[in-house]
Amino acid sequence: MYFGNNESKYISLQKKHMILTALNAISPIDGRYRSKTEKLGKYFSEQGLIKYRVQVEIEYFIALCEIPLPQLKDFNRGLFTKLRSVYLEFNTEDALKIKEIEAVTNHDVKAVEYFIKERFDALGLKDYKEFIHFGLTSQDINNTATPLSLKEGFTNVILPELNALEETLLNRAQEWKEIPMLARTHGQTASPTRLGKEIFVFVERLTNQMEMLTQIPYAAKFGGATGNFNAHFVAYPHIDWVKFGNSFVSQKLGLQRLQNTTQIEHYDYMAAFFDNLKRINNIMMDLDRDIWTYISMDYFKQKIKKGEVGSSAMPHKVNPIDFENSEGNIGLANAIMEHLAAKLPISRLQRDLTDSTVTRNLGVPLGHMLIAIKSLQKGLGKLILNKKKLAEDLDNNWPVVAEAIQTILRRENYPNPYEALKDLTRTNEIINAESIAVFVESLNVNDAVKAELKKITPANYTGIINF
């Protein structure tokens, strides 16, 4: 009705842009790594955003019918299913139609409104179509559609991958729970630990941060041009529009409505969301670097896949590329999340447009995060524990039992035990099981204490494992 069925214009719009492929995409998210990130397209692509806008507009109209507004009290509620099918069955052809309208209006949300009005005409509902987008501004749609897409995209795509990673790490921690390992602090040998416990550290950290993440609401702005329901109230002053808005946003959309806003939402909760994801990413990066280092120390071998090449020049190499890929993508994700968290809560007066272009990129850091998680998982799946090397490292580093010996000597009130062990372990002489035994024999303590001290080895001095 508004722009007609201009087929040539529609086809022209399709041909205007080259079909995107993995080879011509600018971003590797939509190119090289498309197979890892394609599930996010449903939520964060242009078509995804348009679909969520249509969903909010349709559900808003239905909510007005349920008040009901006087002009909508006779609306046939049996048609609600047909109305919902407009967004439930939304497809690429629908999105292109809206983009065709936008080419004329130069306004994306108004194009959605006109598209829905055309659907109302087709359903014989033209008498009701002026209640589409009634009293709203564009940001009432954008600031509900965007957090809804973020909520569903994260919950349906990213969160399951994080949960799977956490489960993988827990399984590895249990599998390696009894494996003693030489610890290193400041890059130097330190009191031994167990490999499983060191992996469980990351399980605990991820669990804590993911629990914190559940406390952050997915917030929405819904209140008219400057947040005060001006248009709604002037038309229907007897209706409690604040109550309506709260109910609509929470019950229809599953979001939390901010009560006092400008034209846009505060984005404070969204900033907190991305700050939290940055911490989760940093935990994964820390793990990437630790596993990378363990591989370089030969604590882990990596499974070899027939036909793969580790180096174009050095045939022997099996590089830890999955952990490096994960680390690199985390860096990109965090850089963008940092900008989102810093920029979005700031807007001039009642609004400027800087948030609009920025929020269109919400899927970009999540795409890099998804690549990072999958790469980390892939790398963990290739690890082969080299028990022999771990045991050798422990046996070659007997000085690490000095802490144990001097602590027991303190218990026995032995004079200057720390200094005695310092003198022993900081010499250039080889410190091994034999030299430690000789030292213990030289101590002026009873035989029971000497026997206790001789039982201590780098492999059994691993403390309490509490998981």
Backbone torsions as a table, in degrees:
resi	resn	phi	psi	omega
1	MET	NA	-37.6	-174.2
2	TYR	-84.6	-38.8	-177.3
3	PHE	-131.2	2.4	176.3
4	GLY	72.6	-179.4	178.7
5	ASN	-100.5	68.8	-177.5
6	ASN	-79.6	87.3	-173.0
7	GLU	-63.1	-39.0	-178.3
8	SER	-65.2	-36.9	178.3
9	LYS	-68.3	-38.5	178.8
10	TYR	-63.1	-46.3	179.3
11	ILE	-65.9	-38.8	179.2
12	SER	-60.8	-39.9	179.7
13	LEU	-63.1	-38.4	179.0
14	GLN	-66.6	-39.9	-175.6
15	LYS	-81.1	-17.7	-175.0
16	LYS	-61.2	-35.8	-177.3
17	HIS	-109.7	134.9	178.0
18	MET	-61.7	140.8	176.9
19	ILE	-63.2	129.3	-176.5
20	LEU	-73.1	132.3	174.8
21	THR	-130.7	170.8	178.2
22	ALA	-63.8	-20.0	-177.3
23	LEU	-91.9	-24.9	-178.3
24	ASN	-109.5	0.5	178.2
25	ALA	-68.3	138.7	177.9
26	ILE	-72.6	-44.1	-179.0
27	SER	-88.4	136.0	175.9
28	PRO	-65.6	-18.0	175.9
29	ILE	-59.8	-41.6	179.0
30	ASP	-97.2	1.1	-179.3
31	GLY	-114.6	-101.2	-175.2
32	ARG	-54.0	-39.6	-174.2
33	TYR	-103.0	19.7	-175.7
34	ARG	-56.5	-37.5	-178.2
35	SER	-64.0	-25.0	179.7
36	LYS	-87.6	-22.9	-171.6
37	THR	-115.1	-2.9	-170.1
38	GLU	-60.6	-26.7	179.4
39	LYS	-64.4	-24.3	179.2
40	LEU	-73.3	-20.7	-177.9
41	GLY	-58.6	-33.3	179.9
42	LYS	-59.9	-27.4	-173.7
43	TYR	-107.2	-32.3	-170.1
44	PHE	-119.6	2.7	175.0
45	SER	-76.7	171.6	175.0
46	GLU	-60.5	-42.1	178.2
47	GLN	-64.1	-38.6	178.7
48	GLY	-62.5	-45.7	178.7
49	LEU	-61.4	-44.1	179.6
50	ILE	-60.7	-43.4	-179.8
51	LYS	-60.1	-43.5	179.8
52	TYR	-66.0	-35.4	175.4
53	ARG	-62.6	-44.4	178.0
54	VAL	-60.7	-41.8	179.5
55	GLN	-59.3	-46.4	-179.4
56	VAL	-64.0	-43.7	-179.9
57	GLU	-61.6	-44.0	-179.1
58	ILE	-65.7	-47.0	-178.6
59	GLU	-65.9	-32.4	176.2
60	TYR	-65.5	-44.9	178.1
61	PHE	-59.9	-44.4	179.4
62	ILE	-61.4	-40.0	179.0
63	ALA	-64.1	-36.6	175.9
64	LEU	-64.7	-36.4	177.1
65	CYS	-66.5	-29.5	-176.7
66	GLU	-83.6	-10.9	176.9
67	ILE	-58.8	-52.5	-10.5
68	PRO	-93.1	154.0	166.6
69	LEU	-65.6	147.9	-177.1
70	PRO	-52.5	-41.2	-177.7
71	GLN	-73.2	-10.7	-177.6
72	LEU	-114.4	5.1	-174.8
73	LYS	-67.0	-24.2	179.7
74	ASP	-96.7	5.6	-179.9
75	PHE	-63.3	133.4	-178.2
76	ASN	-71.1	108.5	-177.5
77	ARG	-67.4	-16.4	175.4
78	GLY	-66.0	-14.9	178.6
79	LEU	-86.7	-4.4	-179.1
80	PHE	-58.5	-38.0	179.8
81	THR	-62.3	-42.5	178.4
82	LYS	-65.2	-38.4	179.0
83	LEU	-64.8	-44.0	-179.4
84	ARG	-65.7	-27.1	178.6
85	SER	-65.2	-20.0	178.8
86	VAL	-60.9	-38.6	176.9
87	TYR	-98.0	-28.3	179.4
88	LEU	-68.5	-30.3	179.5
89	GLU	-106.6	19.5	-177.9
90	PHE	-61.5	135.4	-176.2
91	ASN	-137.0	-178.6	-177.3
92	THR	-62.9	-36.8	178.4
93	GLU	-61.8	-40.2	176.9
94	ASP	-63.8	-43.1	-179.7
95	ALA	-63.2	-41.3	178.3
96	LEU	-65.2	-35.5	177.1
97	LYS	-62.7	-42.1	178.5
98	ILE	-66.3	-38.7	177.5
99	LYS	-66.0	-32.1	176.0
100	GLU	-64.5	-43.3	178.0
101	ILE	-65.3	-41.0	-179.7
102	GLU	-62.3	-31.3	177.9
103	ALA	-60.0	-25.7	178.3
104	VAL	-92.2	-46.7	-176.0
105	THR	-75.5	-26.2	-172.4
106	ASN	56.3	31.2	178.7
107	HIS	-146.3	115.8	-171.8
108	ASP	-67.4	-41.9	-177.7
109	VAL	-73.7	-37.1	177.3
110	LYS	-63.4	-34.3	177.6
111	ALA	-62.2	-38.5	176.9
112	VAL	-63.7	-42.8	178.8
113	GLU	-60.0	-46.6	-179.6
114	TYR	-65.4	-36.6	177.2
115	PHE	-60.1	-46.4	-179.1
116	ILE	-66.7	-36.6	178.2
117	LYS	-63.5	-37.2	175.1
118	GLU	-63.0	-38.2	176.8
119	ARG	-65.8	-37.0	176.7
120	PHE	-63.5	-41.2	176.9
121	ASP	-59.2	-43.4	-178.5
122	ALA	-65.5	-28.4	179.3
123	LEU	-90.8	3.3	-179.1
124	GLY	73.4	31.4	-175.8
125	LEU	-114.8	28.6	-174.1
126	LYS	-61.8	-24.5	180.0
127	ASP	-70.2	-12.9	-175.8
128	TYR	-111.7	-4.9	-167.0
129	LYS	-71.4	-18.0	177.6
130	GLU	-74.6	-4.2	174.8
131	PHE	-94.8	3.3	167.0
132	ILE	-75.1	128.8	-179.7
133	HIS	64.6	24.8	-176.1
134	PHE	-63.5	121.8	174.9
135	GLY	72.8	4.6	-173.3
136	LEU	-99.2	162.2	166.8
137	THR	-111.9	166.7	-175.9
138	SER	-56.3	-37.0	-175.9
139	GLN	-70.9	-19.1	172.2
140	ASP	-65.1	-27.6	177.1
141	ILE	-86.8	-49.7	-178.2
142	ASN	-63.2	-42.1	-176.5
143	ASN	-82.0	8.7	166.9
144	THR	-115.1	-41.2	179.5
145	ALA	-64.1	-42.1	-176.3
146	THR	-67.0	-51.5	178.1
147	PRO	-64.9	-28.1	177.0
148	LEU	-67.5	-42.6	177.5
149	SER	-66.0	-38.0	179.0
150	LEU	-64.5	-44.5	179.6
151	LYS	-61.2	-49.9	-175.9
152	GLU	-73.0	-37.1	178.3
153	GLY	-65.2	-45.0	179.3
154	PHE	-67.4	-46.2	-176.0
155	THR	-65.5	-39.1	-173.9
156	ASN	-88.8	-22.5	-175.1
157	VAL	-117.6	-55.2	-173.8
158	ILE	-75.6	-47.0	-175.0
159	LEU	-59.2	-44.2	177.1
160	PRO	-59.4	-34.5	178.5
161	GLU	-69.5	-38.9	176.7
162	LEU	-65.1	-42.6	178.3
163	ASN	-62.3	-40.5	179.1
164	ALA	-65.4	-39.4	177.5
165	LEU	-63.2	-44.4	179.5
166	GLU	-60.7	-40.9	178.4
167	GLU	-65.3	-42.0	177.4
168	THR	-59.1	-46.1	-179.1
169	LEU	-65.1	-38.9	178.1
170	LEU	-63.4	-41.8	178.3
171	ASN	-63.4	-41.6	178.3
172	ARG	-65.8	-40.1	179.5
173	ALA	-61.1	-42.6	178.5
174	GLN	-67.5	-41.5	-179.0
175	GLU	-62.4	-37.1	-175.6
176	TRP	-105.8	19.6	-174.2
177	LYS	-59.4	-36.5	-174.8
178	GLU	-98.7	8.9	-178.4
179	ILE	-85.6	110.0	178.1
180	PRO	-70.9	147.6	-177.1
181	MET	-148.1	139.8	175.3
182	LEU	-68.9	127.4	177.2
183	ALA	-87.3	160.6	176.2
184	ARG	-137.4	123.8	172.8
185	THR	-118.6	135.3	-173.8
186	HIS	58.6	24.9	-179.1
187	GLY	79.0	-0.2	-178.8
188	GLN	-105.5	155.4	179.7
189	THR	-61.6	140.6	-176.7
190	ALA	-142.9	177.7	-177.0
191	SER	-48.8	129.3	-175.9
192	PRO	-59.7	157.5	179.2
193	THR	-136.1	-163.6	173.5
194	ARG	-126.2	142.1	-175.3
195	LEU	-58.4	-43.6	-178.7
196	GLY	-59.7	-39.9	179.1
197	LYS	-64.9	-39.4	-179.8
198	GLU	-65.7	-33.0	174.9
199	ILE	-72.1	-38.2	-178.6
200	PHE	-65.8	-25.6	174.6
201	VAL	-52.5	-41.3	-178.9
202	PHE	-73.3	-32.6	175.0
203	VAL	-61.0	-48.1	-178.7
204	GLU	-63.2	-41.9	-179.8
205	ARG	-64.1	-45.4	178.8
206	LEU	-62.9	-42.9	179.7
207	THR	-59.0	-45.3	-179.1
208	ASN	-61.5	-45.3	-177.4
209	GLN	-71.7	-35.3	178.5
210	MET	-70.2	-31.5	174.3
211	GLU	-66.5	-42.2	177.2
212	MET	-61.8	-36.7	-178.4
213	LEU	-61.8	-34.1	-179.3
214	THR	-67.6	-16.3	-179.3
215	GLN	-85.2	-8.5	-177.4
216	ILE	-92.3	119.2	-178.9
217	PRO	-71.8	154.6	167.1
218	TYR	-91.2	104.4	-169.5
219	ALA	-96.1	153.2	-179.4
220	ALA	-136.4	148.5	170.6
221	LYS	-102.1	130.8	178.0
222	PHE	-154.7	100.4	-176.9
223	GLY	-170.1	21.7	177.7
224	GLY	87.8	-172.1	-168.2
225	ALA	-53.1	-46.0	178.4
226	THR	-125.1	23.0	171.3
227	GLY	90.0	5.3	-173.5
228	ASN	-111.9	11.1	-176.5
229	PHE	55.0	36.0	-176.8
230	ASN	-54.3	-53.7	-176.0
231	ALA	-66.5	-40.5	179.1
232	HIS	-61.1	-46.7	-174.7
233	PHE	-69.0	-37.8	-179.0
234	VAL	-69.5	-29.2	179.4
235	ALA	-82.7	-40.2	-177.3
236	TYR	-135.9	76.0	-174.6
237	PRO	-67.5	-16.2	-177.7
238	HIS	-83.1	-10.3	-178.3
239	ILE	-90.5	138.3	175.8
240	ASP	-81.3	90.0	-174.4
241	TRP	-71.5	-29.9	176.8
242	VAL	-64.7	-44.8	177.2
243	LYS	-62.1	-41.9	178.6
244	PHE	-61.1	-47.4	-178.6
245	GLY	-60.8	-43.0	179.1
246	ASN	-61.8	-44.4	-178.8
247	SER	-66.4	-44.3	-178.8
248	PHE	-60.6	-49.4	-175.9
249	VAL	-66.7	-40.8	-176.5
250	SER	-80.3	-44.2	-173.5
251	GLN	-85.6	-37.6	-178.5
252	LYS	-84.9	-34.2	-173.0
253	LEU	-112.5	-16.5	179.4
254	GLY	73.2	28.6	179.6
255	LEU	-117.1	174.2	176.7
256	GLN	-109.1	121.3	-178.0
257	ARG	-80.9	127.8	173.1
258	LEU	-73.8	136.1	-170.0
259	GLN	-82.7	-36.5	-178.5
260	ASN	-129.5	113.6	-175.0
261	THR	-136.8	170.0	166.9
262	THR	-87.4	-145.7	177.6
263	GLN	-72.4	-19.8	-178.1
264	ILE	-123.5	167.0	176.2
265	GLU	-74.3	163.7	-176.6
266	HIS	-69.1	-31.3	-174.5
267	TYR	68.5	9.2	179.7
268	ASP	-64.6	-41.6	178.8
269	TYR	-68.1	-36.4	178.4
270	MET	-66.5	-37.1	176.1
271	ALA	-62.6	-42.8	178.1
272	ALA	-63.1	-37.9	178.5
273	PHE	-59.8	-48.5	-178.4
274	PHE	-72.8	-32.5	173.9
275	ASP	-62.4	-39.4	178.1
276	ASN	-66.0	-42.5	177.5
277	LEU	-62.7	-34.5	176.8
278	LYS	-61.4	-39.6	178.8
279	ARG	-66.6	-40.5	176.0
280	ILE	-61.6	-43.3	178.0
281	ASN	-61.6	-40.3	-179.7
282	ASN	-65.2	-33.6	175.9
283	ILE	-64.0	-44.3	178.6
284	MET	-64.7	-39.0	178.8
285	MET	-64.6	-39.8	177.4
286	ASP	-60.7	-41.8	176.9
287	LEU	-65.5	-43.9	176.9
288	ASP	-52.1	-47.6	-175.7
289	ARG	-71.0	-36.7	178.4
290	ASP	-65.8	-47.9	-179.9
291	ILE	-63.2	-40.8	176.6
292	TRP	-55.1	-43.7	-179.0
293	THR	-69.0	-41.3	177.1
294	TYR	-60.9	-37.5	177.0
295	ILE	-64.6	-42.2	179.7
296	SER	-65.1	-26.0	178.2
297	MET	-86.7	-1.1	178.7
298	ASP	73.3	17.0	174.6
299	TYR	-70.5	-27.7	176.3
300	PHE	-124.9	139.3	162.8
301	LYS	-96.8	171.0	177.6
302	GLN	-124.7	140.2	178.1
303	LYS	-61.4	139.1	-178.6
304	ILE	-102.5	129.5	177.5
305	LYS	-100.0	127.1	-176.8
306	LYS	-56.5	131.8	177.5
307	GLY	95.6	-18.8	-179.4
308	GLU	-75.9	150.3	179.7
309	VAL	-118.7	130.5	179.5
310	GLY	-88.4	-29.3	-179.1
311	SER	-150.4	142.7	178.7
312	SER	-72.4	-14.1	-176.7
313	ALA	-120.2	-29.1	-173.7
314	MET	-114.5	101.1	-172.4
315	PRO	-62.0	-23.5	-173.5
316	HIS	-77.8	-14.4	-166.1
317	LYS	-77.7	138.1	168.2
318	VAL	-126.7	95.1	-170.6
319	ASN	-81.3	149.7	178.5
320	PRO	-81.2	54.5	-170.1
321	ILE	-67.5	-28.1	-178.8
322	ASP	-66.3	-39.7	179.0
323	PHE	-71.5	-33.7	176.9
324	GLU	-70.4	-40.1	176.8
325	ASN	-62.0	-43.6	178.8
326	SER	-60.8	-47.7	-179.1
327	GLU	-60.9	-43.2	-179.4
328	GLY	-64.0	-41.8	179.9
329	ASN	-71.4	-30.8	174.3
330	ILE	-63.9	-40.8	178.0
331	GLY	-59.1	-44.0	177.8
332	LEU	-65.2	-44.3	179.7
333	ALA	-59.3	-46.6	-177.4
334	ASN	-67.4	-34.0	178.7
335	ALA	-63.2	-41.7	179.9
336	ILE	-73.8	-40.6	177.3
337	MET	-61.6	-35.9	176.9
338	GLU	-60.9	-43.7	178.8
339	HIS	-66.4	-43.0	179.2
340	LEU	-58.8	-46.6	-177.5
341	ALA	-67.7	-32.9	-178.1
342	ALA	-83.5	-36.2	-173.5
343	LYS	-86.7	-45.1	-168.8
344	LEU	-58.6	-37.5	-179.7
345	PRO	-71.5	-2.1	-176.8
346	ILE	-111.2	122.1	178.4
347	SER	-149.1	137.6	-176.4
348	ARG	-68.8	128.1	176.9
349	LEU	47.9	-128.2	-176.2
350	GLN	-79.9	-17.1	166.0
351	ARG	170.9	152.9	162.0
352	ASP	-127.1	-178.0	-171.3
353	LEU	-97.6	3.8	-174.1
354	THR	-65.0	-27.5	180.0
355	ASP	-69.9	-27.6	-173.4
356	SER	-62.4	-51.3	-178.8
357	THR	-70.6	-30.4	-178.9
358	VAL	-70.3	-44.8	-177.7
359	THR	-67.3	-17.9	175.2
360	ARG	-68.2	-11.1	-177.4
361	ASN	-103.7	13.1	-177.9
362	LEU	-58.7	-33.8	-178.7
363	GLY	-73.8	-17.5	-176.5
364	VAL	-67.1	-53.8	178.4
365	PRO	-65.4	-32.3	177.6
366	LEU	-67.6	-33.0	175.8
367	GLY	-63.7	-46.3	177.9
368	HIS	-65.3	-37.3	178.0
369	MET	-63.9	-41.6	179.6
370	LEU	-63.6	-43.1	176.4
371	ILE	-59.2	-42.6	-178.5
372	ALA	-62.9	-45.0	-179.1
373	ILE	-62.5	-46.4	-177.9
374	LYS	-66.1	-36.7	177.9
375	SER	-67.0	-41.6	177.7
376	LEU	-61.7	-44.3	177.9
377	GLN	-60.5	-43.8	179.6
378	LYS	-61.4	-43.3	179.3
379	GLY	-63.6	-42.6	178.9
380	LEU	-62.0	-33.9	179.9
381	GLY	-70.5	-15.7	-179.1
382	LYS	-92.9	-9.4	-171.7
383	LEU	-71.2	136.5	173.4
384	ILE	-123.8	118.8	-176.9
385	LEU	-68.3	130.7	178.2
386	ASN	-103.7	81.5	-175.7
387	LYS	-60.2	-35.9	-178.5
388	LYS	-59.1	-43.6	-178.4
389	LYS	-68.6	-39.3	177.9
390	LEU	-62.2	-42.7	-179.9
391	ALA	-65.7	-40.6	179.3
392	GLU	-62.4	-43.4	-179.6
393	ASP	-61.5	-40.3	177.7
394	LEU	-64.3	-45.6	-176.2
395	ASP	-69.3	-23.1	179.1
396	ASN	-88.7	4.7	-175.2
397	ASN	-135.6	57.7	178.5
398	TRP	-64.2	-23.4	177.8
399	PRO	-56.2	-19.9	-177.1
400	VAL	-70.0	-11.9	177.6
401	VAL	-85.9	-2.2	-179.9
402	ALA	-58.4	-38.5	178.9
403	GLU	-58.8	-44.7	-178.7
404	ALA	-63.2	-45.4	-177.3
405	ILE	-64.4	-47.4	-176.9
406	GLN	-68.3	-27.6	178.1
407	THR	-70.1	-42.0	176.6
408	ILE	-65.3	-38.3	177.1
409	LEU	-64.0	-36.4	174.5
410	ARG	-60.1	-43.8	178.9
411	ARG	-57.5	-37.3	-178.1
412	GLU	-84.7	5.4	-179.7
413	ASN	60.5	34.5	178.2
414	TYR	-73.4	139.0	-176.6
415	PRO	-69.8	128.9	174.6
416	ASN	49.6	52.7	-176.6
417	PRO	-66.5	-37.8	-179.8
418	TYR	-60.8	-46.0	-177.4
419	GLU	-65.4	-36.2	179.4
420	ALA	-64.0	-42.3	178.9
421	LEU	-72.8	-32.5	177.1
422	LYS	-62.5	-44.9	179.2
423	ASP	-62.0	-37.0	-179.2
424	LEU	-69.7	-48.5	-168.9
425	THR	-84.6	-15.2	-179.2
426	ARG	-98.4	12.4	174.1
427	THR	-81.4	169.0	177.4
428	ASN	-86.6	-0.4	179.9
429	GLU	-76.4	156.2	179.7
430	ILE	-70.7	129.6	176.6
431	ILE	-107.2	116.4	180.0
432	ASN	-142.0	-169.9	-177.7
433	ALA	-59.1	-39.8	-177.2
434	GLU	-68.2	-46.2	-178.5
435	SER	-67.0	-33.3	175.9
436	ILE	-66.4	-41.7	179.5
437	ALA	-63.0	-41.3	177.6
438	VAL	-61.7	-43.4	179.2
439	PHE	-60.9	-45.1	-178.8
440	VAL	-61.4	-40.9	179.4
441	GLU	-63.2	-27.7	-178.1
442	SER	-79.7	-10.6	-176.5
443	LEU	-74.8	144.9	178.5
444	ASN	-88.4	67.9	177.4
445	VAL	-134.1	165.7	-177.9
446	ASN	-74.1	167.7	-174.7
447	ASP	-63.3	-32.8	-179.4
448	ALA	-64.5	-41.9	178.2
449	VAL	-67.7	-40.9	177.6
450	LYS	-60.5	-41.8	178.7
451	ALA	-63.7	-40.0	178.1
452	GLU	-61.6	-43.2	-178.0
453	LEU	-68.1	-36.9	-177.9
454	LYS	-70.2	-18.8	179.0
455	LYS	-76.4	-17.0	-176.2
456	ILE	-78.1	128.3	176.1
457	THR	-132.5	161.8	175.3
458	PRO	-58.4	-28.4	-176.8
459	ALA	-80.2	-24.0	-179.5
460	ASN	-108.5	-3.5	178.6
461	TYR	-89.6	69.5	-174.0
462	THR	-120.1	6.7	173.1
463	GLY	71.0	-156.6	-177.7
464	ILE	-97.5	131.7	176.9
465	ILE	-107.3	112.2	-169.0
466	ASN	-112.0	69.0	171.0
467	PHE	-157.3	NA	NA
